[in-house]
Amino acid sequence: MEATHKFVCQDDLVNPLSSMGMQVACILVISHFFHILLKALGQPGPIAQILAGLVLGPSGLSNITEIKEFFFQASAAEYYEMFGFFCRILFMFLFGLEMDFAYVRRNLRVVCIVAYGGAFLASLFGLTASFFIYKHLLAENAKLNASFVFCTMLLVSYTSSPVVNRLAAELRFATSDIGRLATSSAMVVELTCLLVFNLIIAFTRLTALRDGFFILLGLVPMLFAFKYLAVWLNKRNRKQKYLRNPEVLLILSILIAGSMLIEMAMFNSVIACFVAGLAFPKEGKTARTLLHKLTYSVHNFVLPVYFGYIGFQFDASHLKSLTNILIIVILVLLSLGSKISGTLAVCHFLKIPLNEGVFLGFVLNLKGHADLLFVGSASKALITWNPAAYNLLLITVVINTVISGPVVALLMRREEKLFTHTHTSLGFEPENPDQNELRLLACVYGPRHISAILSVIATIRGTQTASIMPYMAHLIELNQKRRTNVSYHELEAEEMSDEEDYGGNDVLEIHAAVDAFTAETQILINLNKAVSTLSNLHEEVCNAAEDLRATIILLPFHKHQRIDGKMESGKDAVRTTNQKILRHAPSSVGMIVEKGLAGALGFSQLFTVDIMQHVATLFFGGPDDREAIAWSTRIANHPRVNLTVVRFLPTESSNTRNMKVENEMGGNSDIEVYMALSSLETGNDIDNAFLNDFYNGYVASGKVGYVEKQVNNGAETVAALRDIGDLYSLFIVGRGGRGHSPLTTELSDWEECPELGTVGDLLASSDFNINGSILVVQQHRNSKKELVDD
């Protein structure tokens, strides 16, 4: 008898676990197969994963008796519920880590109006539908109460942020303006619905004080632990690129323990996990490790299984009744119509175009996360659902997502202009150029380039309140794998991962420099690696810039300055890649040449030494020089930068007049500076109009100095540049686009590096001794000029 009982307990423990493991494996395999088929039709991964669950669930293979008995065991539901609990913890914590809170804070009004507009009209429909569901689906003795009405309203008005985020990543609209608005609005709707749901549970059970104590006991210690643990782990073992697995396990254990304390109060821990991820310190290797490890596991295993389980619960046997089919059709159509109508109404109020409003409406109709809790086990304390009502509502959730997902993909193909990369250059903004967010992609090949690149990022941000989203790509050339006679089991732990081995110790130095930069400037840089062959490395950069919607690409020059002041060439691969990026870049490009290392005004010391940096923008004319001026408008707002624009004009066409302006130089002293200001009637009309706007916006107000140099030919241009060579720590100049200007044509006779243009190449030359670095700017153009390769 005792042996039989022991066998039954073991069988009860093992069988659900084995069936759940087999179910997870089948969902992954079938979803991968569907993804391959549907990807050619432009359909995203979540739809394929839900379809995989449909195939495996009661509507598909589980109709076979043997499979049904294996998957649907009496005690399996508790295991599935626990598995879903761990899944929710991981991906909501990851979403909190990845959340662009700065965007939500800047656009809080628009995000909330879009989020609550569609949800409000949908909740009104849910209020009406609750009486309909009560009459047709619930048992006759079931009592209609406020909890049932509220749960139905939440179910209809809800938007699943995990589905929206994954769909945005799959279809590559997450970084577009409309995509960021959609993902942020979805998160606001989800958190609001979950908060209301938890409040309903608290007031229904009349144990708000005890439940609040458990919530604080789970959340507050977790936030404090993460804050101090992250700082300690960042300082520990500085020679490690990432945290070790036991350290990651410690962080996740704290997360799970805090979540369980909150679940003990019969509350849902989704909000707490998201807040923990949002408040987690983003600086240092701790956050980088969590993003590195969780992103891969969540996107490739956790979410596919979670979405698959949504489809797995779809039971088509309830569709045999014509009444049930009509109920589902009515619920789906009214749910779609109410959410889209509400979203279109608020978009009209915000003057958002109609096509964007329709797209937002379908995106915000995606369901499949917390709404399963509203009709599932989490609502048992409030409602005893009739099995028919539960299954029909679940079917409605699945159909809503299965309809909205393909429609979103179809709208993306039809409205390509809505998601194309449009902010391809800065352009000149007469007023407040730093109000708009600047997205830039900085590239480094090694630690040697990091200081100059970081200085450019710091200066181009402008004011401390300006919005900037910098990304940094460590470009690594992929070499052939080394052959070794060492057996696999004899390898060290660090040698087992090829990905972590790329970059060698350079990664440590780059990470240390970026962490120090973030601590000093409070600018958070998103780091990643681009590993590819030399022939394809430029494609990695261009594709990343397009996916990130980067306005600027920053590149380091392939030469570096020696102690004696001479410029020494580095790897030829760096120069080749730079030339290809310049030719194919989808946005404006800046190339920084670091010089003046021995001088006290070294530009690379911008954010480490509190001294005023004098910067000169050289203007000869053309689109690249105009783009250089546009960059300068942001740089001029930096508190440690004093900017002067130097315009070169032919002597015979100049009509000079002197004017006296007051310009603040350096510390607190005002110095009277006499400038030669020619009438802006000479030169190209486009250049004149551009400089006229710039002069009125910046020079007239005293923010920027303005000087004109009159020269006749290339020799006089060189002489004028030598005169100002020791006055500035940074020279900004356009790469080309000046046509056959007599002021620069003769300079091409000594050209060594055409990727810098004639003036930039002269300034970067070893024979041209200046104490400043050079930033060469190329404006994005649809018809790109060919560069001469080595």
Steps between C-alpha positions, in 0.01 A plus 500: 500500500780741597701402192199562279442844655867587447479393137188711444667809653807454284282445194296809584822702529680371193223473242386866502861615489581271210183599314574870557857454375375315193239768440761777520727315257215439256389864512855617425543259209156561345522879549840502329349311207206743476735796533699382197180471297336823615815713491487489119149650527622774733331360811668550840624232739227528769232403246698190403544409867128537576421285196745238628303488824177466302641202310619332818195584713145363525417640157780300334717207596354472850181366343690173485417312819856393586639852458213651696555261791871583500465882492177552696561328830309576817788673680663657190311830533694598814832432327398707198389781730834498682688494170297801380583678827875465440460605137315818600766589756783472248353686204341780705831558680674508161242745360567725798874488429443585132229763557578840352366694796649828376278482190188438710589786732551742209179393324289408802196699387488347151572147625229513767240650267561230236508226764192601693298624202460160338482322836221728626267435207581129513421492872159654428440219256618255767246645740223429250641161405511387864118488511495315169754243624313462827174428320630255240807332650482485878295249695151605598583505871813714444476842653591811302730711719729797459812280489369314197418827323843649571684185389308499171582869446870434566498200268368704207704818557829319569807510271777240532835680516704174460322424173534862381870517592579171330299595192680835482839327522409240239362753251772756583283797581594520870741792448273703270298789643168321457649176633630661818163663555327163453727303736489771768120527479466122520711493816293778658176313424634172636632646826178696554281193443711290735494770767120527479470120510714480816300779663175316424639190672614704801167676554300183436693296757507786755860421592666802344719572805645149518539478123670838488748380763589195287541716190735739679682206654557354155571814296690744724777262619536376141556853368755581772678169448527558124628854547790412728566153358544640148752760622694234693506255210616773260805565718570133564737316264566792266689270262181311414294606198175365644368364827540133574197272490473466883485881528223514240318223686523704822329798334225284350449323835435834670255586221314171538492522881354851492244396237389200710442721804273720291318196356440381857276803544291376203636790296662473161875568501524618138507869593761442770727313258469777243573770761802300621637489144423868445675605823796266455829697457573505127871582532775241509547138418215378725230651279695404185519138615130480583406649163742269321377182666131577543447639150611180332316263734177702517473572127597150386347278768277671757278714275458237223384247760278757672336604173470135400321425826244770413411311182522168685200600712283561191228233496308494171250251636304794639450631146267219405203700622374771264406713802855487636642594158270801479596605853870482415454690172307775679758525779795510258343757266387729780834466678689590181260778410498662843879497542566629147224763521628630832857514372395681181304754704796594719736497199270751330514712815882481501511567122665166432447388136221252427731221378704523820180496706377180329839338556497596869146370539588151375825489697323595823243225438763228543426284802636190667666563838326648804157447346558130556524584870173693489314187392739246653622392840578852622130592494376194689472709816256727317306288251415135447511480123273265312726271284314608186541869584868452585579321174303739280671803654836329456418428136408868456842604636684265262296602194553870575877451494499266200302760302687812615852357451473431125310827446787691664749321272283582197473868598877515534549376145241744364623800699874462455558878519356494851791290626786604275809662641426870444725681751813443295669832577482767768415798283486848642242586765498873578347454844572238767679235291545279806127459567473213253660171597830429326569136421858419409707190436865526604746242368831401659757245390691498826576691823721749313194663341274515802602834660452712186167331416367554853605866490301551180196335659530725806528819295234425240248440777511873569325596821459268798126475438529415130374161392751261346492126434858383431587149387854368477607212277832327559598394148692174494637330193405133487806282451511131422474280807826382647567130491587348834584155629346574840193291581172673574494395865849645548394852396458771760153638557589828328621315190178310440311802371625622164281809522648621828852431370460744211667829579740358758608736777397799289145444622607555862667832420204618291253405772709676767523819290126500427413441867725790607340719233149411619592576862638840399239616247189293592475402132411131472658330198356178359790268422510213252746317279498461123700194399532439127744440221686801363295505180169514691590708806371821342165330434467421870549869582263628230229248590533584869475873426186442295339274760581746779385799290833667575538857377878494538770239459832576672819337373861513621782581257731213413812702590616595848748758622832392641682674785716694252185640336517291181193313377545125479273269300317225680332200344410523134175320585388802704551736208328267254198461728478875557501568128222249439291645784540850355384373162196301622401675826122556542561818702753777554850389597764665717860381507715614792878540461669524840790744507656735751570228758792691646310827530316623808186553291461138393142451386496144635530646853165677471307302761795427730654849538295807584643740241337700224539347155530738205342347188509633144262409219654564157251598231591500129152424367304195389267247665766338717609834646136587566460171683814585700332826603191303605717279721663812640166645615470215749868508596478875568251433782751293697608694813871425444510595131567838345418478129615724214391465138773591251374568148742509207412734211681621186671834559376670184134441587515605863360826628637522849367690791604486863267451786556473870335223701535377848574130531557311818832311481612255764421592859306803616675776301342674200743579220427732212561314179519672161375287216514550130145443380442512127161553357319174447426593141809316370532132431235242433139605561420185701809548715415867550144430607619223731767717663259791527263289711792370703635850555166633621444205731844456656756768408277802562413369846866448592484121530745448212786706362525572127813583298555532125827430324567643154717274284555465126643149457605183674834641618330786681248256647788294641659812645174608661455154653854509641424834665212350700650152545607557861187684614249214510483150646249378239442588134168405340487498121289347226650221295421635153214600274656837415543441128810654338559773756824695438545519876549124537574359153878531529497317834415171328850485352631378839199287586581174682168401652207594272251372758576817701452740208754760394491722809467217750788313341719811521422554869562132581832490318821448697652798317223730622576558866190599697401439861140408432305192398297499179137398455415445133126499421325348199133576447278213394411513132289262295760489224820419683837591357745222438817494706835380378604178669855405566 
